Amino acid sequence: MGTLDFLNSIDAPTAQVISIDIDMVEPDAKQPRTKFRPVDGVIEQSVQTALEELADDISAIGLTQPIIVREVGDGRYCIIAGERRWRAFRLNRDRGLPDSQEIPAIVRQDLTAAKLRLVQLSENLQRDDLTDLETALFLRDTLEEYPDLQKQELAKVMNKSSQYISRVLALLDPKWSDVVDSGMITYASLLEQFRPLPPEVQEQLKTKAREEGRALTSGDIRAAKSAAGKGGAKGPPQPTGPVTVDPALAQKVQELINQQAPEGESYRPSAAAKAGPAPRDRIKDTGGEPVIPAGTGVLSGVAQQKREARLTLQQIEMMLHHGAVADKTHTVALSLPVEEMKQSIVAMGGTLPEDDSQLATVLASTINKLA
């Protein structure tokens, strides 16, 4: 049975609902949600408020879906799915509300340990959003404990791509522990934007987060990238005038051109070249007819038989639709926006590189794997 089929059958009609004393039920310490078990024993106010609202709903209309448990011995049960419902039910009991001492539950002893992990992940994602870090920790522990599980199975449960799993797990990479553990970066999507930045830009953002005492945002990263693009990274200096050329080197180039020129043809230097070097031993390119030297073999023939055509993808699609191009092995150069290239790689099941300069290579590799 596939993972999704299993999850869909978790509340199978043959499963009997029973009432269990709420004090005989305990949460699973390995379940992914950690909000109810903070280190300092204090639950965040937003979490407590949401729990109280759920308790009010249960008090008003009852528990619409039983919790799922498994027996652990001595008449006790461990929660598979439904910890929030159990905690809300217990809150109503502590408030003194009637019919809150026993909670409706379905007992499932037929689930393997690995499937239990998948159920817990699915349950938490559907009921109340986990943080990316909670998700990453749970995924890592689950994959380490049950190596037979595949990322693809986890991705199906989460209704995400396997690449998303990899991006979330990147939060646990020791390389990024300083920004993740400190709370500077709390989302996998934000780390994905942060990773390819130049080291100096990353340090600037870290300093900003420390000084302002807050987490980084996508706006911070966009602003830093924009600032770096305007005045940051500078390429090698570009020539602003005529280039100085060694006369001896120029003579050797001339001799090479004369040797490679096709029979009956010759290179005729311009009048400026005949007159000798320009002032301060500088020369200027004054143009002239290009000559494809003999001896270039296939290049000479093929280069003269091809012409560049600048077409949109829509135009290329039209050509293929009408069978206008018989040979589909021709190389076509595409100029794609970075984000569209990333979306293409993910859509075809590829893994995004850390460095955007590798996108074209990864895109080609991903396509080849599908061929």
C-alpha positions as CSV (number, residue, x, y, z in Angstrom):
1,M,0.0,0.0,0.0
2,G,1.3,3.4,-0.9
3,T,1.9,6.1,1.7
4,L,-1.0,8.2,0.7
5,D,-3.4,5.2,0.5
6,F,-2.3,4.3,4.0
7,L,-3.0,7.7,5.3
8,N,-6.4,7.9,3.7
9,S,-7.3,4.6,5.4
10,I,-6.2,5.7,8.9
11,D,-9.8,6.2,10.0
12,A,-11.0,3.1,8.4
13,P,-14.7,2.3,9.0
14,T,-13.8,-1.1,10.6
15,A,-11.8,0.7,13.3
16,Q,-13.8,0.7,16.6
17,V,-14.1,4.0,18.6
18,I,-13.7,3.5,22.3
19,S,-13.6,5.8,25.3
20,I,-10.3,5.9,27.2
21,D,-9.6,7.6,30.5
22,I,-7.7,10.8,29.6
23,D,-5.1,10.1,32.4
24,M,-4.2,6.8,30.8
25,V,-3.1,8.5,27.6
26,E,0.3,10.0,27.0
27,P,1.9,11.9,24.1
28,D,4.6,10.4,22.0
29,A,8.0,12.0,22.9
30,K,9.2,11.5,19.3
31,Q,6.4,13.3,17.6
32,P,7.5,16.3,15.6
33,R,5.7,19.1,17.5
34,T,7.8,20.6,20.3
35,K,5.7,23.7,21.1
36,F,4.0,21.8,24.0
37,R,7.3,20.8,25.5
38,P,9.5,23.9,25.8
39,V,12.8,23.7,27.7
40,D,11.8,26.2,30.3
41,G,8.4,24.7,30.8
42,V,6.5,27.8,29.6
43,I,4.2,27.5,26.6
44,E,4.1,30.4,24.2
45,Q,1.0,32.5,24.6
46,S,0.0,32.1,21.0
47,V,0.1,28.3,21.4
48,Q,-1.9,28.4,24.6
49,T,-4.5,30.7,23.0
50,A,-5.0,28.3,20.1
51,L,-5.3,25.4,22.5
52,E,-8.0,27.2,24.5
53,E,-9.9,28.0,21.3
54,L,-9.8,24.4,20.3
55,A,-11.0,23.4,23.8
56,D,-13.9,25.9,23.5
57,D,-14.9,24.3,20.2
58,I,-14.8,20.8,21.6
59,S,-16.9,22.0,24.6
60,A,-19.5,23.5,22.2
61,I,-19.8,20.8,19.5
62,G,-17.9,17.8,20.9
63,L,-14.9,16.0,19.5
64,T,-15.6,15.5,15.8
65,Q,-12.7,13.2,15.2
66,P,-11.3,10.6,17.6
67,I,-7.6,10.6,18.4
68,I,-5.5,7.6,17.2
69,V,-3.6,5.7,19.9
70,R,-1.6,2.4,20.4
71,E,-1.3,0.3,23.5
72,V,1.9,0.4,25.4
73,G,1.1,-1.9,28.3
74,D,-0.4,-1.7,31.8
75,G,-3.6,-0.3,30.3
76,R,-1.9,2.8,29.0
77,Y,-1.9,4.2,25.5
78,C,0.4,6.4,23.5
79,I,-0.9,9.0,21.0
80,I,-0.2,8.4,17.4
81,A,-2.2,11.3,16.1
82,G,-4.3,14.0,17.9
83,E,-2.1,15.4,20.7
84,R,-3.6,18.9,20.4
85,R,-7.2,17.4,20.7
86,W,-6.0,15.4,23.8
87,R,-4.5,18.5,25.4
88,A,-7.6,20.5,24.6
89,F,-9.8,17.8,26.1
90,R,-7.7,17.6,29.2
91,L,-7.9,21.4,29.5
92,N,-11.7,21.1,29.6
93,R,-11.4,18.4,32.3
94,D,-9.2,20.8,34.3
95,R,-11.9,23.5,33.8
96,G,-14.4,21.1,35.4
97,L,-16.5,20.7,32.3
98,P,-18.6,17.5,32.1
99,D,-17.9,14.5,29.8
100,S,-14.2,15.4,29.7
101,Q,-12.6,12.6,31.7
102,E,-12.7,10.1,28.9
103,I,-11.7,10.8,25.3
104,P,-12.9,9.0,22.1
105,A,-10.1,7.1,20.5
106,I,-9.2,4.5,17.9
107,V,-6.7,1.9,18.8
108,R,-4.3,0.9,16.0
109,Q,-1.7,-1.8,16.8
110,D,-1.2,-2.7,13.1
111,L,1.0,0.2,12.2
112,T,4.8,-0.2,11.8
113,A,7.1,2.2,13.6
114,A,8.0,3.8,10.3
115,K,4.3,4.3,9.3
116,L,3.7,5.9,12.7
117,R,6.2,8.6,11.9
118,L,4.5,9.3,8.6
119,V,1.1,9.5,10.3
120,Q,2.4,12.0,12.9
121,L,4.0,14.2,10.3
122,S,0.9,14.2,8.2
123,E,-1.3,14.9,11.2
124,N,0.7,17.9,12.4
125,L,1.0,19.4,8.9
126,Q,-2.8,19.2,8.4
127,R,-3.8,20.4,11.9
128,D,-1.4,23.2,12.7
129,D,1.7,24.4,10.9
130,L,5.0,23.1,12.2
131,T,8.0,25.4,12.0
132,D,10.6,24.6,9.3
133,L,13.1,23.7,12.0
134,E,10.7,21.4,13.8
135,T,10.0,19.7,10.5
136,A,13.7,19.4,9.7
137,L,14.5,17.8,13.1
138,F,11.7,15.3,12.7
139,L,12.6,14.4,9.1
140,R,16.3,13.9,10.1
141,D,15.5,11.7,13.0
142,T,12.9,9.7,11.0
143,L,15.3,9.1,8.1
144,E,18.1,8.1,10.5
145,E,15.9,5.8,12.5
146,Y,14.2,4.3,9.5
147,P,16.6,4.3,6.6
148,D,14.2,2.3,4.4
149,L,12.0,5.3,4.2
150,Q,12.5,7.4,1.0
151,K,12.5,11.2,0.7
152,Q,9.8,10.7,-2.0
153,E,7.5,9.1,0.6
154,L,7.9,11.9,3.0
155,A,7.4,14.4,0.2
156,K,4.1,12.8,-0.7
157,V,2.9,13.0,2.9
158,M,3.8,16.7,3.0
159,N,2.4,17.3,-0.5
160,K,5.8,18.8,-1.4
161,S,8.7,17.9,-3.8
162,S,11.7,15.9,-2.7
163,Q,13.7,19.0,-3.3
164,Y,11.7,20.8,-0.6
165,I,12.8,18.0,1.8
166,S,16.4,18.7,0.9
167,R,15.9,22.5,1.4
168,V,14.3,22.0,4.8
169,L,17.1,19.6,5.9
170,A,19.7,22.2,4.9
171,L,18.6,24.1,8.1
172,L,20.5,21.4,10.0
173,D,23.7,21.7,8.0
174,P,26.5,22.6,10.5
175,K,27.7,25.2,7.9
176,W,24.6,27.3,8.6
177,S,24.3,26.6,12.4
178,D,25.3,30.1,13.4
179,V,22.4,31.7,11.6
180,V,19.9,29.0,12.3
181,D,20.7,28.3,16.0
182,S,20.8,32.0,16.7
183,G,17.3,32.5,15.2
184,M,18.6,34.8,12.4
185,I,17.1,32.5,9.8
186,T,14.0,30.5,10.7
187,Y,12.6,29.5,7.3
188,A,14.1,27.0,4.7
189,S,13.1,29.3,1.9
190,L,15.1,32.2,3.5
191,L,18.2,30.0,3.9
192,E,18.0,29.1,0.2
193,Q,18.2,32.8,-0.6
194,F,21.0,33.4,1.9
195,R,23.3,30.5,0.9
196,P,24.5,31.8,-2.5
197,L,25.3,35.3,-1.3
198,P,29.0,36.3,-1.3
199,P,30.6,35.8,2.2
200,E,31.0,39.5,2.7
201,V,27.3,40.1,2.1
202,Q,26.4,37.2,4.5
203,E,28.5,38.8,7.2
204,Q,26.8,42.2,6.6
205,L,23.4,40.6,7.1
206,K,24.5,38.7,10.3
207,T,25.8,42.0,11.7
208,K,22.5,43.7,10.9
209,A,20.5,40.9,12.6
210,R,22.7,41.0,15.7
211,E,22.6,44.8,16.0
212,E,18.8,45.0,15.5
213,G,18.1,41.9,17.6
214,R,15.8,40.3,15.1
215,A,15.5,37.6,12.5
216,L,16.4,38.3,8.9
217,T,13.7,38.7,6.3
218,S,13.5,38.3,2.5
219,G,13.5,42.1,2.2
220,D,16.8,42.2,4.0
221,I,18.4,39.8,1.6
222,R,16.9,41.5,-1.5
223,A,18.3,44.9,-0.3
224,A,21.7,43.4,0.4
225,K,21.8,41.8,-3.0
226,S,20.8,45.0,-4.7
227,A,23.4,47.0,-2.8
228,A,26.1,44.5,-3.7
229,G,25.1,44.6,-7.4
230,K,25.2,48.4,-7.6
231,G,28.6,49.1,-5.9
232,G,29.9,45.8,-4.5
233,A,31.5,43.2,-6.7
234,K,33.6,44.8,-9.4
235,G,35.0,42.9,-12.3
236,P,38.4,43.3,-13.9
237,P,39.1,46.7,-15.3
238,Q,38.0,47.2,-18.8
239,P,40.2,49.0,-21.4
240,T,39.0,52.5,-22.2
241,G,41.2,53.2,-25.3
242,P,43.6,51.6,-27.7
243,V,45.4,48.6,-26.4
244,T,49.2,48.5,-26.3
245,V,50.5,45.6,-28.4
246,D,54.0,44.1,-28.5
247,P,55.4,44.7,-32.0
248,A,57.1,41.3,-32.0
249,L,53.9,39.6,-31.1
250,A,52.0,41.4,-33.8
251,Q,54.6,40.3,-36.3
252,K,54.1,36.6,-35.3
253,V,50.3,36.9,-35.6
254,Q,50.8,38.4,-39.1
255,E,53.0,35.5,-40.1
256,L,50.5,32.9,-38.7
257,I,47.7,34.5,-40.6
258,N,49.7,34.4,-43.8
259,Q,50.5,30.7,-43.3
260,Q,46.9,29.7,-42.6
261,A,45.3,31.8,-45.4
262,P,43.6,29.7,-48.1
263,E,45.5,29.4,-51.3
264,G,44.9,32.4,-53.6
265,E,43.9,34.6,-50.7
266,S,45.9,37.0,-48.6
267,Y,45.4,39.3,-45.6
268,R,45.8,42.9,-46.6
269,P,46.6,45.1,-43.7
270,S,45.0,48.5,-43.5
271,A,46.8,51.7,-44.4
272,A,47.1,52.5,-40.7
273,A,48.9,49.2,-40.2
274,K,51.2,49.7,-43.1
275,A,52.2,53.1,-41.8
276,G,53.7,51.4,-38.7
277,P,52.8,51.4,-35.1
278,A,50.6,54.2,-33.7
279,P,52.0,56.7,-31.3
280,R,53.2,55.2,-28.0
281,D,53.3,51.7,-29.7
282,R,49.5,51.5,-29.8
283,I,47.4,50.2,-32.6
284,K,43.6,50.3,-33.3
285,D,41.4,47.7,-34.9
286,T,40.1,49.4,-38.0
287,G,38.0,46.5,-39.2
288,G,38.4,44.4,-42.4
289,E,37.0,41.3,-43.9
290,P,37.3,38.2,-41.7
291,V,39.1,35.2,-43.1
292,I,38.5,31.7,-41.9
293,P,41.9,30.1,-42.0
294,A,42.4,26.8,-43.9
295,G,43.3,23.9,-41.7
296,T,40.4,24.4,-39.3
297,G,38.9,21.3,-40.7
298,V,35.2,20.7,-39.8
299,L,34.9,24.2,-38.3
300,S,35.4,25.8,-41.7
301,G,32.6,23.9,-43.4
302,V,30.1,23.8,-40.5
303,A,30.6,27.4,-39.4
304,Q,29.7,28.6,-42.9
305,Q,26.6,26.3,-43.1
306,K,24.9,27.5,-39.9
307,R,23.2,30.8,-39.1
308,E,22.0,32.1,-35.7
309,A,18.2,32.6,-35.3
310,R,16.8,34.3,-32.2
311,L,13.5,32.7,-31.5
312,T,11.1,32.5,-28.5
313,L,10.1,29.2,-27.0
314,Q,6.7,29.6,-28.5
315,Q,8.2,29.9,-32.0
316,I,10.4,26.9,-31.4
317,E,7.3,24.9,-30.2
318,M,5.5,26.0,-33.4
319,M,8.4,24.7,-35.6
320,L,8.4,21.3,-33.8
321,H,4.6,21.1,-34.0
322,H,4.8,21.5,-37.8
323,G,7.7,19.1,-38.2
324,A,9.8,21.9,-39.6
325,V,13.0,20.6,-37.9
326,A,13.8,17.1,-38.7
327,D,17.0,16.9,-36.6
328,K,16.1,17.5,-32.9
329,T,19.7,17.1,-31.8
330,H,20.6,20.7,-32.7
331,T,22.0,22.8,-29.8
332,V,19.7,25.7,-29.0
333,A,20.9,28.5,-26.7
334,L,18.2,29.7,-24.3
335,S,18.3,32.9,-22.2
336,L,16.0,32.2,-19.2
337,P,15.4,34.3,-16.0
338,V,17.1,32.7,-13.0
339,E,13.8,32.1,-11.1
340,E,12.2,30.3,-14.2
341,M,15.4,28.2,-14.5
342,K,15.1,27.2,-10.9
343,Q,11.4,26.4,-11.3
344,S,12.2,24.2,-14.3
345,I,14.8,22.2,-12.4
346,V,12.5,21.6,-9.5
347,A,9.5,20.8,-11.8
348,M,11.6,18.0,-13.4
349,G,12.8,16.6,-10.1
350,G,16.3,18.1,-10.1
351,T,18.2,19.5,-7.1
352,L,19.0,23.2,-7.0
353,P,22.7,24.0,-6.8
354,E,24.0,26.3,-4.0
355,D,25.6,28.6,-6.6
356,D,23.3,30.1,-9.2
357,S,26.3,30.0,-11.7
358,Q,25.7,26.2,-11.9
359,L,22.0,26.5,-12.8
360,A,22.6,26.0,-16.6
361,T,24.7,22.9,-16.0
362,V,22.2,21.4,-13.5
363,L,19.3,22.2,-15.8
364,A,20.9,20.3,-18.7
365,S,21.8,17.4,-16.4
366,T,18.2,17.2,-15.1
367,I,16.8,17.1,-18.6
368,N,19.3,14.4,-19.6
369,K,18.2,12.2,-16.7
370,L,14.6,12.3,-18.0
371,A,15.6,11.5,-21.6
